[in-house]
Amino acid sequence: MKFAKPLPGYLLQRYQGWKATSYSENRAWYRRLATEGQRPRAMVISCCDSRVHVTSIFGADQGEFFIHRNVANLVPPYEPDGDHHGTSAAVEYAVNYLKVTHLIVLGHSSCGGVQGCVDMCEGRAPDLEAETSFVGRWMDILRPRYSQVADVADPAAKARQLEHLAVLTSLDNLMTFPFIADAVKTGEISLHGLWTDIGEGGLEFFDPVAERFKPV
């Protein structure tokens, strides 16, 4: 693989600093994780946006969360068609093998994927409409929800509402997985919808009784 290059210098320096401090000070903990395996209590499905830092938000250490990140924190519906399904594979592993007890979908403000869905639905993103666009086809998961925000005049409010709907779409699609639906019915797993405001540091949760997001 002649095209592969060594790590940039700043990453090497950061690794060396981590190895000399955080790792060195917690060597026994890291070795315990390596020998005993992982036992996360929760799976978090979040956006791959670099500004969303799940472990920082919840003050989590290594081994606490099984984290899967993708564009716009979307979960596709259950489709056992023999194709490649990275998100579905992560969900299956977390539920059936790691036995997590909580599934958390975490959305966020200023989501580029959600904004791309808005632009696509409003005819401003022909590149996303192309069949060759992986992002466009991925955002098709959310696209049916656009009708619920189409009449919202304020662009920022429209995007925020669709970000909330992206979380709800993922929660609905999680329930199409038979092993998740069964686990929810027996109380072995609980589902949670969250949304975080990057700039303000706020966190909202979906209240199924009130059927809306509320601040934590």
ABEGO torsion letter per residue (X at the ends): XAABBBBBAAAAAAAAAAAABAAAAAAAAAAAAAAAEBBBABBBBBBABAABBAAAAAGBBBGABBBBBBBGGBBBBBBBAGBBBAAAAAAAAAAAAAGBABBBBBBBBGBAAAAAAAAAAAGABAAAABAABAAAAAAAAAAAAAAAAAABABAAAAAAAAAAAAAAAAAAAAAABAAAAAAAAAGABBBBBBBBBAAAGBBBBBBAAAGBBBBX
